[in-house]
Amino acid sequence: MSQADVMRIFQEAIYTVIEVAAPVLLVGLGVGLLVSIFQAMTQINEQTMVFIPKILGIMLSLLLFGSWMLTRLTEFTHRLFDNIAVLIN
């Protein structure tokens, strides 16, 4: 196994993690932004007000994107296990 193979595997792993985490992170960011705008408009400065909508949004996004996320992770794992014999030699 050469350094190029290791770097390719790490690059693919990092890309997969970013791709899988992006929907949940973007939903959390969007909900946080909307709640912050609402707080600025109403001048309510309650710090704990953000948590419940964010948790609900993230849970909803996990329900919507969970099967896709699991599929992407299993595809990466299958590719990795399929290439073990090639990489070891």
The first five atom37 places (N, CA, C, CB, O) and aatype in JSON, in Angstrom:
{
  "aatype": [12, 15, 5, 0, 3, 19, 12, 1, 9, 13, 5, 6, 0, 9, 18, 16, 19, 9, 6, 19, 0, 0, 14, 19, 10, 10, 19, 7, 10, 7, 19, 7, 10, 10, 19, 15, 9, 13, 5, 0, 12, 16, 5, 9, 2, 6, 5, 16, 12, 19, 13, 9, 14, 11, 9, 10, 7, 9, 12, 10, 15, 10, 10, 10, 13, 7, 15, 17, 12, 10, 16, 1, 10, 16, 6, 13, 16, 8, 1, 10, 13, 3, 2, 9, 0, 19, 10, 9, 2],
  "atom_mask": [
    [1, 1, 1, 1, 1],
    [1, 1, 1, 1, 1],
    [1, 1, 1, 1, 1],
    [1, 1, 1, 1, 1],
    [1, 1, 1, 1, 1],
    [1, 1, 1, 1, 1],
    [1, 1, 1, 1, 1],
    [1, 1, 1, 1, 1],
    [1, 1, 1, 1, 1],
    [1, 1, 1, 1, 1],
    [1, 1, 1, 1, 1],
    [1, 1, 1, 1, 1],
    [1, 1, 1, 1, 1],
    [1, 1, 1, 1, 1],
    [1, 1, 1, 1, 1],
    [1, 1, 1, 1, 1],
    [1, 1, 1, 1, 1],
    [1, 1, 1, 1, 1],
    [1, 1, 1, 1, 1],
    [1, 1, 1, 1, 1],
    [1, 1, 1, 1, 1],
    [1, 1, 1, 1, 1],
    [1, 1, 1, 1, 1],
    [1, 1, 1, 1, 1],
    [1, 1, 1, 1, 1],
    [1, 1, 1, 1, 1],
    [1, 1, 1, 1, 1],
    [1, 1, 1, 0, 1],
    [1, 1, 1, 1, 1],
    [1, 1, 1, 0, 1],
    [1, 1, 1, 1, 1],
    [1, 1, 1, 0, 1],
    [1, 1, 1, 1, 1],
    [1, 1, 1, 1, 1],
    [1, 1, 1, 1, 1],
    [1, 1, 1, 1, 1],
    [1, 1, 1, 1, 1],
    [1, 1, 1, 1, 1],
    [1, 1, 1, 1, 1],
    [1, 1, 1, 1, 1],
    [1, 1, 1, 1, 1],
    [1, 1, 1, 1, 1],
    [1, 1, 1, 1, 1],
    [1, 1, 1, 1, 1],
    [1, 1, 1, 1, 1],
    [1, 1, 1, 1, 1],
    [1, 1, 1, 1, 1],
    [1, 1, 1, 1, 1],
    [1, 1, 1, 1, 1],
    [1, 1, 1, 1, 1],
    [1, 1, 1, 1, 1],
    [1, 1, 1, 1, 1],
    [1, 1, 1, 1, 1],
    [1, 1, 1, 1, 1],
    [1, 1, 1, 1, 1],
    [1, 1, 1, 1, 1],
    [1, 1, 1, 0, 1],
    [1, 1, 1, 1, 1],
    [1, 1, 1, 1, 1],
    [1, 1, 1, 1, 1],
    [1, 1, 1, 1, 1],
    [1, 1, 1, 1, 1],
    [1, 1, 1, 1, 1],
    [1, 1, 1, 1, 1],
    [1, 1, 1, 1, 1],
    [1, 1, 1, 0, 1],
    [1, 1, 1, 1, 1],
    [1, 1, 1, 1, 1],
    [1, 1, 1, 1, 1],
    [1, 1, 1, 1, 1],
    [1, 1, 1, 1, 1],
    [1, 1, 1, 1, 1],
    [1, 1, 1, 1, 1],
    [1, 1, 1, 1, 1],
    [1, 1, 1, 1, 1],
    [1, 1, 1, 1, 1],
    [1, 1, 1, 1, 1],
    [1, 1, 1, 1, 1],
    [1, 1, 1, 1, 1],
    [1, 1, 1, 1, 1],
    [1, 1, 1, 1, 1],
    [1, 1, 1, 1, 1],
    [1, 1, 1, 1, 1],
    [1, 1, 1, 1, 1],
    [1, 1, 1, 1, 1],
    [1, 1, 1, 1, 1],
    [1, 1, 1, 1, 1],
    [1, 1, 1, 1, 1],
    [1, 1, 1, 1, 1]
  ],
  "atom_positions": [
    [[0.85, -1.17, 0.0], [0.0, 0.0, 0.0], [0.9, 1.23, 0.0], [-0.97, 0.0, 1.23], [1.75, 1.39, 0.88]],
    [[0.72, 2.08, -0.96], [1.55, 3.27, -1.08], [0.9, 4.45, -0.35], [1.79, 3.62, -2.56], [-0.24, 4.38, 0.11]],
    [[1.67, 5.51, -0.26], [1.14, 6.72, 0.38], [-0.01, 7.31, -0.43], [2.26, 7.76, 0.54], [-0.94, 7.89, 0.14]],
    [[0.03, 7.15, -1.72], [-1.05, 7.66, -2.57], [-2.36, 6.94, -2.28], [-0.68, 7.5, -4.06], [-3.42, 7.55, -2.27]],
    [[-2.27, 5.63, -2.04], [-3.48, 4.86, -1.7], [-4.07, 5.31, -0.37], [-3.17, 3.36, -1.65], [-5.28, 5.48, -0.23]],
    [[-3.19, 5.51, 0.61], [-3.65, 5.96, 1.93], [-4.28, 7.35, 1.83], [-2.48, 5.98, 2.94], [-5.33, 7.6, 2.42]],
    [[-3.66, 8.22, 1.1], [-4.19, 9.58, 0.94], [-5.53, 9.56, 0.21], [-3.19, 10.46, 0.18], [-6.43, 10.34, 0.55]],
    [[-5.67, 8.69, -0.78], [-6.94, 8.58, -1.5], [-8.04, 8.09, -0.58], [-6.79, 7.64, -2.7], [-9.17, 8.59, -0.63]],
    [[-7.72, 7.09, 0.26], [-8.71, 6.58, 1.2], [-9.12, 7.65, 2.19], [-8.17, 5.34, 1.94], [-10.31, 7.83, 2.46]],
    [[-8.14, 8.38, 2.75], [-8.46, 9.46, 3.69], [-9.27, 10.56, 3.03], [-7.19, 10.04, 4.28], [-10.2, 11.09, 3.63]],
    [[-8.92, 10.91, 1.8], [-9.65, 11.95, 1.08], [-11.1, 11.52, 0.84], [-8.96, 12.26, -0.25], [-12.02, 12.32, 1.01]],
    [[-11.29, 10.28, 0.45], [-12.64, 9.77, 0.21], [-13.43, 9.7, 1.52], [-12.58, 8.38, -0.45], [-14.63, 9.98, 1.54]],
    [[-12.77, 9.33, 2.61], [-13.44, 9.26, 3.91], [-13.87, 10.64, 4.38], [-12.52, 8.61, 4.95], [-14.99, 10.81, 4.86]],
    [[-13.01, 11.62, 4.24], [-13.34, 12.98, 4.66], [-14.47, 13.53, 3.8], [-12.11, 13.9, 4.56], [-15.39, 14.17, 4.32]],
    [[-14.42, 13.29, 2.5], [-15.49, 13.75, 1.62], [-16.82, 13.1, 1.99], [-15.14, 13.45, 0.16], [-17.86, 13.76, 1.97]],
    [[-16.79, 11.81, 2.33], [-18.02, 11.11, 2.71], [-18.58, 11.68, 4.01], [-17.76, 9.6, 2.86], [-19.79, 11.86, 4.13]],
    [[-17.72, 11.95, 4.98], [-18.18, 12.52, 6.25], [-18.8, 13.89, 6.03], [-17.01, 12.63, 7.25], [-19.86, 14.2, 6.59]],
    [[-18.18, 14.71, 5.22], [-18.73, 16.05, 4.94], [-20.07, 15.93, 4.22], [-17.73, 16.88, 4.09], [-21.02, 16.65, 4.53]],
    [[-20.13, 15.03, 3.26], [-21.36, 14.84, 2.49], [-22.51, 14.34, 3.37], [-21.12, 13.87, 1.34], [-23.65, 14.75, 3.2]],
    [[-22.19, 13.44, 4.31], [-23.23, 12.87, 5.16], [-23.66, 13.86, 6.24], [-22.72, 11.57, 5.81], [-24.84, 13.92, 6.59]],
    [[-22.74, 14.64, 6.76], [-23.06, 15.57, 7.85], [-23.7, 16.87, 7.36], [-21.81, 15.89, 8.64], [-24.36, 17.56, 8.13]],
    [[-23.52, 17.2, 6.11], [-23.97, 18.49, 5.58], [-25.47, 18.74, 5.75], [-23.62, 18.58, 4.14], [-25.83, 19.84, 6.18]],
    [[-26.36, 17.82, 5.43], [-27.79, 18.13, 5.57], [-28.2, 18.47, 7.0], [-28.61, 16.97, 5.09], [-28.97, 19.41, 7.22]],
    [[-27.69, 17.72, 7.96], [-28.05, 17.97, 9.36], [-27.47, 19.3, 9.82], [-27.54, 16.81, 10.26], [-28.14, 20.07, 10.51]],
    [[-26.23, 19.57, 9.46], [-25.61, 20.83, 9.86], [-26.29, 22.03, 9.23], [-24.13, 20.83, 9.5], [-26.47, 23.06, 9.88]],
    [[-26.67, 21.91, 7.97], [-27.34, 23.02, 7.3], [-28.72, 23.28, 7.89], [-27.46, 22.74, 5.81], [-29.13, 24.44, 8.01]],
    [[-29.44, 22.23, 8.27], [-30.74, 22.42, 8.91], [-30.55, 23.1, 10.26], [-31.47, 21.06, 9.09], [-31.3, 24.02, 10.58]],
    [[-29.58, 22.66, 11.04], [-29.31, 23.3, 12.33], [-28.92, 24.76, 12.16], [0.0, 0.0, 0.0], [-29.35, 25.61, 12.94]],
    [[-28.12, 25.04, 11.15], [-27.72, 26.42, 10.88], [-28.92, 27.27, 10.47], [-26.65, 26.47, 9.79], [-29.08, 28.4, 10.93]],
    [[-29.76, 26.73, 9.59], [-30.93, 27.47, 9.13], [-31.92, 27.75, 10.24], [0.0, 0.0, 0.0], [-32.44, 28.86, 10.35]],
    [[-32.19, 26.75, 11.07], [-33.13, 26.94, 12.18], [-32.56, 27.95, 13.17], [-33.43, 25.6, 12.89], [-33.28, 28.82, 13.65]],
    [[-31.28, 27.85, 13.47], [-30.65, 28.81, 14.37], [-30.72, 30.23, 13.84], [0.0, 0.0, 0.0], [-30.94, 31.17, 14.59]],
    [[-30.52, 30.37, 12.53], [-30.6, 31.69, 11.91], [-32.01, 32.25, 11.97], [-30.13, 31.63, 10.46], [-32.2, 33.43, 12.28]],
    [[-33.01, 31.41, 11.68], [-34.4, 31.87, 11.74], [-34.81, 32.27, 13.16], [-35.34, 30.79, 11.22], [-35.48, 33.28, 13.35]],
    [[-34.4, 31.5, 14.15], [-34.73, 31.83, 15.53], [-34.01, 33.11, 15.95], [-34.36, 30.67, 16.48], [-34.58, 33.92, 16.67]],
    [[-32.78, 33.29, 15.51], [-32.04, 34.52, 15.83], [-32.7, 35.75, 15.21], [-30.59, 34.4, 15.34], [-32.78, 36.8, 15.84]],
    [[-33.18, 35.62, 13.97], [-33.88, 36.73, 13.32], [-35.17, 37.04, 14.08], [-34.19, 36.41, 11.84], [-35.51, 38.2, 14.31]],
    [[-35.89, 35.98, 14.47], [-37.11, 36.17, 15.25], [-36.81, 36.86, 16.58], [-37.8, 34.82, 15.5], [-37.55, 37.75, 17.0]],
    [[-35.74, 36.46, 17.25], [-35.37, 37.08, 18.5], [-34.98, 38.54, 18.32], [-34.24, 36.32, 19.15], [-35.29, 39.38, 19.16]],
    [[-34.3, 38.84, 17.23], [-33.91, 40.23, 16.97], [-35.13, 41.09, 16.66], [-32.92, 40.29, 15.81], [-35.18, 42.26, 17.06]],
    [[-36.11, 40.53, 15.94], [-37.31, 41.3, 15.61], [-38.16, 41.56, 16.85], [-38.14, 40.57, 14.55], [-38.73, 42.64, 16.99]],
    [[-38.26, 40.59, 17.73], [-39.12, 40.74, 18.9], [-38.36, 41.22, 20.13], [-39.8, 39.43, 19.21], [-38.97, 41.46, 21.17]],
    [[-37.06, 41.36, 20.03], [-36.17, 41.77, 21.11], [-36.28, 40.85, 22.33], [-36.49, 43.2, 21.53], [-36.18, 41.3, 23.47]],
    [[-36.48, 39.57, 22.07], [-36.45, 38.56, 23.11], [-35.04, 38.0, 23.14], [-37.53, 37.42, 22.87], [-34.57, 37.45, 22.14]],
    [[-34.36, 38.13, 24.26], [-32.97, 37.68, 24.36], [-32.84, 36.45, 25.24], [-32.09, 38.8, 24.89], [-31.97, 36.4, 26.11]],
    [[-33.69, 35.48, 25.03], [-33.63, 34.25, 25.8], [-32.7, 33.27, 25.1], [-35.05, 33.64, 25.97], [-32.95, 32.89, 23.95]],
    [[-31.63, 32.86, 25.77], [-30.62, 31.99, 25.16], [-31.12, 30.57, 24.95], [-29.38, 31.97, 26.01], [-30.69, 29.89, 24.02]],
    [[-32.03, 30.11, 25.8], [-32.49, 28.73, 25.7], [-33.57, 28.55, 24.64], [-33.01, 28.26, 27.03], [-33.96, 27.41, 24.36]],
    [[-34.06, 29.63, 24.05], [-35.14, 29.54, 23.08], [-34.7, 28.85, 21.78], [-35.66, 30.94, 22.77], [-35.54, 28.35, 21.03]],
    [[-33.42, 28.82, 21.51], [-32.9, 28.26, 20.26], [-32.9, 26.73, 20.3], [-31.49, 28.78, 19.99], [-33.04, 26.1, 19.25]],
    [[-32.75, 26.14, 21.47], [-32.47, 24.71, 21.55], [-33.62, 23.83, 21.06], [-32.14, 24.35, 22.95], [-33.39, 22.9, 20.29]],
    [[-34.85, 24.1, 21.49], [-35.97, 23.23, 21.11], [-36.21, 23.23, 19.6], [-37.24, 23.68, 21.84], [-36.31, 22.15, 19.02]],
    [[-36.3, 24.4, 18.93], [-36.48, 24.35, 17.47], [-35.31, 23.68, 16.74], [-36.66, 25.76, 16.92], [-35.51, 22.97, 15.75]],
    [[-34.09, 23.9, 17.25], [-32.93, 23.29, 16.62], [-32.97, 21.77, 16.77], [-31.63, 23.85, 17.22], [-32.69, 21.04, 15.81]],
    [[-33.3, 21.3, 17.96], [-33.38, 19.85, 18.18], [-34.46, 19.24, 17.3], [-33.66, 19.54, 19.66], [-34.25, 18.19, 16.69]],
    [[-35.62, 19.89, 17.22], [-36.7, 19.37, 16.38], [-36.31, 19.37, 14.9], [-37.97, 20.21, 16.59], [-36.61, 18.41, 14.18]],
    [[-35.66, 20.42, 14.46], [-35.21, 20.5, 13.06], [-34.19, 19.43, 12.73], [0.0, 0.0, 0.0], [-34.24, 18.82, 11.66]],
    [[-33.26, 19.21, 13.64], [-32.23, 18.19, 13.4], [-32.85, 16.8, 13.42], [-31.11, 18.29, 14.46], [-32.48, 15.95, 12.6]],
    [[-33.78, 16.55, 14.34], [-34.45, 15.25, 14.37], [-35.25, 15.02, 13.08], [-35.37, 15.15, 15.59], [-35.25, 13.91, 12.55]],
    [[-35.93, 16.05, 12.6], [-36.68, 15.94, 11.35], [-35.75, 15.67, 10.18], [-37.49, 17.21, 11.1], [-36.06, 14.84, 9.31]],
    [[-34.61, 16.36, 10.14], [-33.67, 16.13, 9.05], [-33.08, 14.72, 9.12], [-32.55, 17.18, 9.08], [-32.82, 14.11, 8.08]],
    [[-32.86, 14.2, 10.33], [-32.37, 12.82, 10.44], [-33.42, 11.83, 9.96], [-31.99, 12.51, 11.89], [-33.08, 10.8, 9.36]],
    [[-34.7, 12.13, 10.21], [-35.76, 11.26, 9.7], [-35.82, 11.3, 8.18], [-37.11, 11.66, 10.3], [-36.02, 10.27, 7.53]],
    [[-35.66, 12.49, 7.61], [-35.75, 12.64, 6.16], [-34.52, 12.11, 5.44], [-35.95, 14.1, 5.81], [-34.64, 11.43, 4.42]],
    [[-33.33, 12.41, 5.97], [-32.08, 12.07, 5.28], [-31.39, 10.84, 5.86], [-31.15, 13.24, 5.33], [-30.34, 10.45, 5.36]],
    [[-31.95, 10.23, 6.9], [-31.27, 9.13, 7.58], [-30.98, 7.94, 6.68], [0.0, 0.0, 0.0], [-29.88, 7.39, 6.73]],
    [[-31.94, 7.54, 5.87], [-31.71, 6.38, 5.0], [-30.66, 6.7, 3.94], [-33.02, 5.94, 4.33], [-29.85, 5.84, 3.6]],
    [[-30.68, 7.91, 3.41], [-29.67, 8.31, 2.43], [-28.29, 8.34, 3.07], [-30.02, 9.69, 1.83], [-27.31, 7.91, 2.46]],
    [[-28.21, 8.86, 4.3], [-26.93, 8.93, 5.0], [-26.38, 7.53, 5.25], [-27.09, 9.7, 6.34], [-25.19, 7.27, 5.05]],
    [[-27.24, 6.63, 5.69], [-26.81, 5.25, 5.94], [-26.37, 4.57, 4.65], [-27.94, 4.46, 6.59], [-25.4, 3.81, 4.66]],
    [[-27.07, 4.83, 3.56], [-26.69, 4.26, 2.27], [-25.31, 4.74, 1.84], [-27.73, 4.63, 1.2], [-24.48, 3.95, 1.39]],
    [[-25.06, 6.03, 1.99], [-23.74, 6.59, 1.61], [-22.62, 5.97, 2.45], [-23.73, 8.12, 1.77], [-21.56, 5.65, 1.92]],
    [[-22.86, 5.82, 3.76], [-21.84, 5.24, 4.63], [-21.59, 3.77, 4.32], [-22.24, 5.41, 6.09], [-20.45, 3.32, 4.33]],
    [[-22.65, 3.02, 4.05], [-22.46, 1.6, 3.72], [-21.79, 1.43, 2.36], [-23.8, 0.87, 3.74], [-21.01, 0.5, 2.18]],
    [[-22.09, 2.31, 1.4], [-21.41, 2.25, 0.11], [-19.91, 2.48, 0.27], [-22.0, 3.28, -0.86], [-19.1, 1.78, -0.33]],
    [[-19.55, 3.47, 1.09], [-18.14, 3.74, 1.33], [-17.46, 2.55, 2.0], [-17.97, 4.99, 2.2], [-16.35, 2.17, 1.63]],
    [[-18.13, 1.96, 2.98], [-17.56, 0.81, 3.69], [-17.41, -0.38, 2.77], [-18.43, 0.44, 4.89], [-16.41, -1.09, 2.84]],
    [[-18.39, -0.62, 1.91], [-18.3, -1.74, 0.96], [-17.15, -1.52, -0.01], [-19.62, -1.91, 0.18], [-16.4, -2.45, -0.31]],
    [[-17.0, -0.3, -0.52], [-15.88, -0.01, -1.42], [-14.55, -0.23, -0.72], [-15.96, 1.44, -1.96], [-13.61, -0.77, -1.3]],
    [[-14.48, 0.19, 0.53], [-13.24, 0.02, 1.29], [-12.92, -1.45, 1.51], [-13.34, 0.74, 2.62], [-11.77, -1.86, 1.32]],
    [[-13.91, -2.24, 1.9], [-13.68, -3.67, 2.12], [-13.42, -4.41, 0.81], [-14.88, -4.29, 2.83], [-12.64, -5.37, 0.79]],
    [[-14.04, -3.99, -0.27], [-13.78, -4.63, -1.56], [-12.35, -4.4, -2.05], [-14.76, -4.11, -2.6], [-11.78, -5.24, -2.74]],
    [[-11.79, -3.26, -1.68], [-10.44, -2.91, -2.14], [-9.33, -3.33, -1.18], [-10.35, -1.44, -2.38], [-8.16, -3.04, -1.44]],
    [[-9.67, -3.99, -0.09], [-8.63, -4.38, 0.88], [-7.6, -5.32, 0.24], [-9.26, -5.05, 2.1], [-6.4, -5.14, 0.44]],
    [[-8.06, -6.3, -0.5], [-7.15, -7.26, -1.13], [-6.21, -6.58, -2.11], [-7.93, -8.36, -1.84], [-5.03, -6.92, -2.2]],
    [[-6.74, -5.61, -2.84], [-5.92, -4.89, -3.82], [-4.92, -3.99, -3.1], [-6.81, -4.05, -4.76], [-3.77, -3.87, -3.53]],
    [[-5.34, -3.36, -2.02], [-4.48, -2.42, -1.32], [-3.36, -3.11, -0.55], [-5.29, -1.58, -0.38], [-2.27, -2.55, -0.41]],
    [[-3.61, -4.31, -0.04], [-2.6, -5.01, 0.75], [-1.47, -5.5, -0.15], [-3.22, -6.18, 1.51], [-0.31, -5.47, 0.26]],
    [[-1.77, -5.95, -1.34], [-0.72, -6.47, -2.25], [0.07, -5.39, -2.83], [-1.29, -7.3, -3.34], [0.99, -5.65, -3.61]]
  ]
}
